[in-house]
Amino acid sequence: MIINQNKKFIPELNQDIEIVTLQNRKHTQVTITNYGGIIMSIKTPDRRGNFAEIALGFDEVEDYLTKEYQNNCPYFGAAIGRYANRIKGGLFSIDDKEYTLNCNNGPNSLHGGPKGFHQKVWDMETFKEPKRTGVILRLQSDDMEEGFPGLLNVKLTYTLTFDNELVIDYEAETTKKTVVNLTNHSYFNLSNMQTPVLKHQMVLYADRFTPKDENDIPTGEIVSVNDSPLDFLLPRYIGDRISDVDGRGYDHNFVINGFPGDLNLGARIIDESTGRSLEFYTTEPGFQVYTGNYLDGSFKRDDVAFTENYGICFEAQKFPDSPNQTHFPSPVLSPGEKYKQTTLYKFGLTE
């Protein structure tokens, strides 16, 4: 059911912003705003029945609009587009025509550029059915916005089910040949926000990954995770080998086991202290695992500072820099085609 729906005038945007809270029969709550398509909050019970926050973010929309947040944006809970992850040099070609993107991550374009979908105000409507409830968000992205060709019509459907699943369905259509790669950037922490995620147990259903260079661009290889810090084929703590990873933690694209297009299980995490579990499913060929490596405590909620490794993201995606790496799954969308993909998060408890 929809337990709360309101509009709030935001002076910085000079318009009303909508905020909706969904709740299912298990009392799981999900709060979504049409600013940036952001999942602001997810509350689930622990093994003792105590409800607490499991997603990083803010209670007020205004906090996503501060200069500090915008200049050091961690994309808490945001809808990401037009192209999730990085495109090398902000350049790519379609049919021998080169396109130049607005860069915002050193020499690269990241998450659609400086004014990506995470900063857009989407049209929102709600729906309620016997066993599920949710919101539908729509956005029209102009031709050549941030450098991407084609007018792109995007539809996101966020659904909270009676089976304690949060489902995100993505659809998009274009007027010109373009590249599309959409995702959600929610950070999860199952510990009642008491500790970083280093003591969460994790399994990744991915036996390969795409190595990257010093600018986080794939080298073009697809290699096995065996005998590396990225091997989570069997359960182990996220922090066990995190210091062995180049950089400050995990920020890697994994190649999911299974057939792209099927809804495949990609990851499972468990927090033993609370009994909470989370499963991540996707129809995409890959997913980025990111452990909040650059969180520094600047952002907080309820006096809990989000420090390094305080959350983990599972970002369903085509591979980074796919427009420039033709042996990767193609992100090209042509007129008359429909981009479709699904992400599912299943919330649970362990014994």
Secondary structure as the mmCIF struct_conf table of DSSP 4:
data_model
#
loop_
_struct_conf.conf_type_id
_struct_conf.id
_struct_conf.beg_label_comp_id
_struct_conf.beg_label_asym_id
_struct_conf.beg_label_seq_id
_struct_conf.end_label_comp_id
_struct_conf.end_label_asym_id
_struct_conf.end_label_seq_id
STRN STRN1 ILE A 2 ILE A 10
TURN_TY1_P TURN_TY1_P1 PRO A 11 ASN A 14
STRN STRN2 GLN A 15 GLN A 23
TURN_TY1_P TURN_TY1_P2 ARG A 25 LYS A 26
STRN STRN3 GLN A 29 THR A 33
BEND BEND1 ASN A 34 ASN A 34
STRN STRN4 TYR A 35 TYR A 35
TURN_TY1_P TURN_TY1_P3 GLY A 36 GLY A 37
STRN STRN5 ILE A 39 PRO A 45
TURN_TY1_P TURN_TY1_P4 ARG A 47 ARG A 48
BEND BEND2 GLY A 49 GLY A 49
STRN STRN6 PHE A 51 GLU A 53
STRN STRN7 ALA A 55 ALA A 55
BEND BEND3 ASP A 59 GLU A 60
HELX_RH_3T_P HELX_RH_3T_P1 VAL A 61 TYR A 64
BEND BEND4 LEU A 65 THR A 66
HELX_RH_AL_P HELX_RH_AL_P1 LYS A 67 ASN A 71
TURN_TY1_P TURN_TY1_P5 ASN A 72 ASN A 72
TURN_TY1_P TURN_TY1_P6 PHE A 76 GLY A 77
STRN STRN8 ALA A 79 ILE A 80
BEND BEND5 ARG A 82 ARG A 82
STRN STRN9 TYR A 83 TYR A 83
BEND BEND6 ASN A 85 ASN A 85
STRN STRN10 ARG A 86 ILE A 87
HELX_RH_3T_P HELX_RH_3T_P2 LYS A 88 GLY A 90
STRN STRN11 LEU A 91 ILE A 94
TURN_TY1_P TURN_TY1_P7 ASP A 95 ASP A 96
STRN STRN12 LYS A 97 THR A 100
HELX_LH_PP_P HELX_LH_PP_P1 LEU A 101 CYS A 103
STRN STRN13 ASN A 105 ASN A 105
TURN_TY1_P TURN_TY1_P8 GLY A 106 PRO A 107
STRN STRN14 ASN A 108 ASN A 108
STRN STRN15 SER A 109 LEU A 110
TURN_TY1_P TURN_TY1_P9 HIS A 111 GLY A 112
BEND BEND7 GLY A 113 GLY A 113
TURN_TY1_P TURN_TY1_P10 PRO A 114 LYS A 115
HELX_RH_3T_P HELX_RH_3T_P3 PHE A 117 GLN A 119
STRN STRN16 VAL A 121 VAL A 121
STRN STRN17 ASP A 123 GLU A 129
TURN_TY1_P TURN_TY1_P11 PRO A 130 LYS A 131
STRN STRN18 ARG A 132 SER A 141
HELX_LH_PP_P HELX_LH_PP_P2 ASP A 142 ASP A 142
TURN_TY1_P TURN_TY1_P12 ASP A 143 MET A 144
HELX_RH_3T_P HELX_RH_3T_P4 GLU A 145 GLY A 147
BEND BEND8 GLY A 150 GLY A 150
STRN STRN19 LEU A 152 THR A 161
TURN_TY1_P TURN_TY1_P13 PHE A 162 ASP A 163
BEND BEND9 ASN A 164 ASN A 164
STRN STRN20 GLU A 165 THR A 174
BEND BEND10 THR A 175 LYS A 176
STRN STRN21 THR A 178 VAL A 179
STRN STRN22 ASN A 181 ASN A 181
STRN STRN23 THR A 183 ASN A 184
STRN STRN24 PHE A 188 PHE A 188
BEND BEND11 SER A 191 SER A 191
TURN_TY1_P TURN_TY1_P14 ASN A 192 MET A 193
BEND BEND12 GLN A 194 THR A 195
HELX_RH_3T_P HELX_RH_3T_P5 VAL A 197 LYS A 199
BEND BEND13 HIS A 200 HIS A 200
STRN STRN25 GLN A 201 LEU A 204
BEND BEND14 TYR A 205 TYR A 205
BEND BEND15 ASP A 207 ASP A 207
STRN STRN26 ARG A 208 PHE A 209
STRN STRN27 LYS A 212 LYS A 212
TURN_TY1_P TURN_TY1_P15 GLU A 214 ASN A 215
BEND BEND16 ASP A 216 ASP A 216
STRN STRN28 PRO A 218 PRO A 218
BEND BEND17 GLY A 220 GLY A 220
STRN STRN29 VAL A 223 SER A 224
TURN_TY1_P TURN_TY1_P16 ASN A 226 ASP A 227
BEND BEND18 SER A 228 SER A 228
TURN_TY1_P TURN_TY1_P17 PRO A 229 LEU A 230
BEND BEND19 LEU A 233 LEU A 234
STRN STRN30 ARG A 236 TYR A 237
TURN_TY1_P TURN_TY1_P18 ILE A 238 GLY A 239
BEND BEND20 ASP A 240 ARG A 241
HELX_RH_3T_P HELX_RH_3T_P6 ILE A 242 ASP A 244
BEND BEND21 VAL A 245 GLY A 249
STRN STRN31 ASP A 251 VAL A 255
BEND BEND22 ASN A 257 GLY A 258
TURN_TY1_P TURN_TY1_P19 PRO A 260 GLY A 261
BEND BEND23 ASP A 262 ASP A 262
STRN STRN32 ASN A 264 ILE A 270
TURN_TY1_P TURN_TY1_P20 GLU A 272 THR A 274
STRN STRN33 ARG A 276 THR A 282
BEND BEND24 THR A 283 PRO A 285
STRN STRN34 GLY A 286 TYR A 290
TURN_TY1_P TURN_TY1_P21 ASN A 293 TYR A 294
BEND BEND25 GLY A 297 SER A 298
STRN STRN35 LYS A 300 ARG A 301
TURN_TY1_P TURN_TY1_P22 ASP A 302 ASP A 303
STRN STRN36 VAL A 304 ALA A 305
TURN_TY1_P TURN_TY1_P23 GLU A 308 ASN A 309
STRN STRN37 ILE A 312 ILE A 312
STRN STRN38 CYS A 313 GLN A 317
BEND BEND26 LYS A 318 LYS A 318
HELX_LH_PP_P HELX_LH_PP_P3 PHE A 319 PHE A 319
TURN_TY1_P TURN_TY1_P24 PRO A 320 ASP A 321
HELX_RH_3T_P HELX_RH_3T_P7 SER A 322 ASN A 324
TURN_TY1_P TURN_TY1_P25 THR A 326 HIS A 327
BEND BEND27 PHE A 328 PHE A 328
HELX_LH_PP_P HELX_LH_PP_P4 PRO A 329 SER A 330
STRN STRN39 VAL A 332 LEU A 333
TURN_TY1_P TURN_TY1_P26 PRO A 335 GLY A 336
STRN STRN40 TYR A 339 LEU A 349
#
